[in-house]
């Protein structure tokens, strides 16, 4: 039987492992990186090469690894100042440093049990369960002596995340001339996923709640839309797409300004700098609409402190903090959450 969060809270941990998606850092990395991302998926080669062009647009370098390094540095300072003092390791799912290599280093360093912070706020197969499967796959690859790794919970409604996002949206609204601010629509964006994946997770419900919490702080109404869709055109994915939503508003007339807040992303990585800052920006320029893109939470002090709080929940047994009401759905990343589409949820007592 899986231990409850309360029974796990006071177990000893001797490291923090930050797990991210990973990204290429030079042109030669792009195709091998995308092959890792798409391994086992029925994605045509031409689609892979199409996505590669997004990376080539930026010289083959994703911003993500640099942003992960910066987050780790901020976390190290936070933990040194306020505790608990833990060494921080970094492993990626799809590019170097690869997760299995990091676990080998942790074993060599004498690490026995680590907490893992996955750079994903919302529960879904790709944003939650797959991280856990990747951890177990990497542990199996490392073999005897591989450290145990327990993933920290998702945090879509943690006050630190919500406050940080609200601050970013507030800053974007502040860049709009005062006379136009009240009429500017606010779109929250998140990565679209297949509807079959959404049906096995609290992804949409958590996103809607987070958007509502940020809107409540700011005293405005925002609309959730999606971006970065991939996959076969015949496969239904979450909609509406951000570009379609902007076109529809523009067609009604009177649209001069729009605020886009990528609430589904923690840092300004490729889906933000290409899909929003390049493609959506080009659409807005074509339509004569001023785009005001809110930042991601990034290194906001409230967000960095939130990560420390998630650690302290497990090391000291402190109470979980929630701004919303959906805490029972995937809040503690239980064994039955976020099953892969077409696969049954893992039952209590089983490993992913």
N, C-alpha and C positions, 0 to 999 in steps of 0.2 A: 504494500500500500504506500502511495506517495505521502510523505509527511505534509502536514498543513503548514501554511506560512508561519503560524505562531510557533510551531514546534521546530521550524528551521531557523528561526530568527537569531538564536544565540549560538549557532554553530560557528566554529572558528574558520576564518578564511585568511589565506596568506598572500593573496594577490588580487588585482583587478585586471580583467581581460577586456579590452575594447574590441568589439567585432564590427567591422564595417563591410560594405559591399565591395570596395576596392575599385581601382581604376588605373588605366594606363598612364605612363609618365613620359612616353616618347612614341614616335610614329610606329616604330617596330613592334611596340607592345599591343597596338590597337586590335588587330585581327586575332592574335592568340587570346587576348583578354575576352573579346566577344565570343570566341569559341568556348571559353570556360563558362561564360554566362549562359550560353544557349545549349550547352551539352545536354543531350537527352530530350531536347525539345524539337518539335517538328516545325522548324523555322527555315524557310528557303534561304539558300546562300546569298541570293540577291538582296534579301532583306538585311542580312548581316552586313553586307558591303554598303548598303544604304545608311545604316546606323553608323558605320565606320566613318562616313563622311562628316558626321557631326563632330567627331573627335578630331579629324584632320583639319576642320575649320579652326580649331584651337591649337594647331601644331602637334596633335596627337597626345596632348596632355590633359587628363581630367583634373579638375580642381579638387577632387574629393580627397585624395591622399594628403595633400597639403593641409586641407581643412581638418582632417582627422589628426594630423600631427599637432596642429594648433589646439584642438580640443584636449588632447592628451596633456599638453603642456599646461593648459589652464586647470585641468583636473589635478595634476600633480601639485600645483601651487595651492589649490583649494584643500586637498587632503593634508598637505604638509602643515597648513595654517590651522585647520580645524579638526583634522582627523576623520576617520582612522587612517593612519599612515600605512599605505600599502604600495608595493611596487606595481607599476602599470605596464602591462604588455599589450601588444597590438597584433591582431591577426585578421586578415581579410578573407572573404568568401571566394573571391574570383581573381585576385591578383596579389602580387607580392606586397607586404609579407603575408604569405599564405598561412591559413590557420594551423595546419598540421605542423609546419615549420616552427611556428610560435610555440605550440605545445611541446615540441621537442626541446626548445630552449628553456621553457619553464621547467620541464622535467630535469634538465641538466642543472638548473639553478636551485633544485630542491623544493620547488613549489608542489604542494600536495592538493590544495583545494582553492579554487578561485571563483569569484563572482564575475559574471560577464555582463557588460553593458552593450546591448545591440543598438545601433544607431537607427532605430525605427520606433516611432511613437505609437503606432496603431496596430491592432491585432488583425492579421491575415495570415494565410499560409506563407507567402513570401516575406512578410514583415515580422513573423513571429516563429511559427513552427519550423520553417526551413532553417532558421538560425540554429535551433535546437538539434535538428537532424545533422546539420553541418558540424556542430560540435561533436556529436557522437561518432560521426564518420571520421573526423580528424583524430579523435581519441583511439578509435580502432586502428587507424593507420599508424599511429605512434606506438601502440602496443603496451606491454606491461610497464607500469610506472607512470603512464600518462596521467596528468593531474585531473581530478574531478573538476567539473565546471558547471556551475548553476547560473542560469540566466536570470537577471533581474527582471522585474515585472514591466509590462507596458505602462505608459504614463500619459495617455492622451488627455487626461483631465487633471493632471498634477498642477497645482497653482503656479509652480515655477515655470512650467511650459506655457501655460495659458497667459501668465503675466508677460513673459518674454515676447510671445507672439502679439499680444495686444499692443505692446510698446512699439513693435516694428510697424504694425498697421497705423498706429497713431502718427508715427513719423512720416509715413507715406501720405496720409491725409493732410499733414501739415505742409506738404510741398505743393498742394493745390491752391490756387488763388482763393481767398476767402469767399468771394462771391460765387464761386462755382462748386465749392466743397460739398455743400449739402445735397447737390443733385448728382454727384458722381457715384455710380454703382460700385459696390465692393464685391469682388469675386474671390472666394477662397478656392485654391486649387489643390488637388491631390493626384497621385498617380492612379490612372485608371487601371482596373484589374478585370479579368473575366468575371462575368456575373456568377458563373459556377463557383469561383473562388470566394466571391463576396458572400454567397449563400452559406458557406461553411465557417464564417467568422463574424465578429462584431465590427468589421472594418467601417461600413457605412454608418452604422449607429454611432460609433465612436467619433468619426469625422463630423457628423452632424452635431453631436453634443459639443465638441471642441469649438466648432464654428459659432455655435450659439453662445458659448461662454465668452469667447472673445468679443462677439458682437454686443453682448450684455455689458461688458466693461466699458466699451466705447460708446454705447448708447446709439448704435446704428444697426441696420439690418444687412447682413451679408448673405450671399448665395453660394452654395457649394457646387463646384463644377470640377471637371476632370481634365487631365492632360496626359501626354506621353503614351497614348495607346499604341500597342503593337499587336502582333498576332494576326491570324487569318481574318480577312474582312467578313467572312461568314460567321465568325464566332462573336457572340454578343459580349460587349464590354460595358462597363459603367459609363453613363452619359449624364448630362451633356458635356461635350468637349468645350474647352475654354474659347477656342476660335469660333465655333458655331454660336456660342452664347453671345459673344461680342458682335458678330455679324447680325444676329437677330435683333439685338438692342439697337444697333445702328440703323437697321432697316425701318424701325419704328419712327426714327427721326429724333433730333435733339441731343444725340450723344456727343459730348465734347471731351469728357474726361472719364477714365476708368481706373479703378484701383484693383490690382491683382496681388493676392497674398498667398504664397505657396505654403500653406499650413501643413501639408502632407510631407514636407521635406525639412530636414534639420539644418542643412547647409546649402550654399549656392553651388551645387555640383552640376553635372552635365544637363540633367533634365530641367534645371532652372536656367542656366546661362544660355543653353541653346533653344529649348522649347519655348521659354518665356522671353528671355532677353533678346533672342534672335528672331524666332518665328512669330511670336505674338507681337513683338515690337514692330516687325515688318508689316503685319496686318493692320495694326493701329495707324502706322504711318500712311498706308494705302487709303485707309478710311478717313484720315484726317482727325483721328482721335488721340488725345494725349494719354499716354500710358504712365501710370505711377505704380511701380512695382515695389511692394513691401519686401523688406529683407526677411531671411529665415532667422531662426533663433540663434544659430551660430554659437558665438562665445558670450552671449548675454549672461551677466552675472547670476540672474535668477535661474537660468537654465543650468549653468554649471553647478550652482548650489543644489538644484534639484537632483542631479546625479549623485551628489554626496548624500542627500537624504535617502535616496533609494538604497544606497549601500548601508547606511545606518539602520534602516529598517531591518536589514538582515543580520547586521553585526551586533546591534544593541537592542533590537526588539522594539524600536520606536514605532508609533502608530503610522499607518499609511495616511497620506493627505490626498484628498480628492476634492475637486471643485464641482464635479457632476454626480450623477446618480447611477451610472452604468458600471460601477466598480465590480459588480459580481461577474460581468462578462469579460473574462480573460484578464482581470486585474492582476492576478497572481500567476499568470502563465501556467495554468493547470494542465494536467496530462491530457485532457480531452479538448483543448482549444485548437482552433484554426487548422482543422484537418485539410489535407490536400484535396482539391476537387476530384470526385470519383473514388476517393479512398475513405474508409471509415475512420472516425476519430480513434486515436490511441486510448485504450482503456487504462484505468488506474492500475498501477503495478507493472505496466509495460514500458519499455524504453522506445524512443523514436528510432 
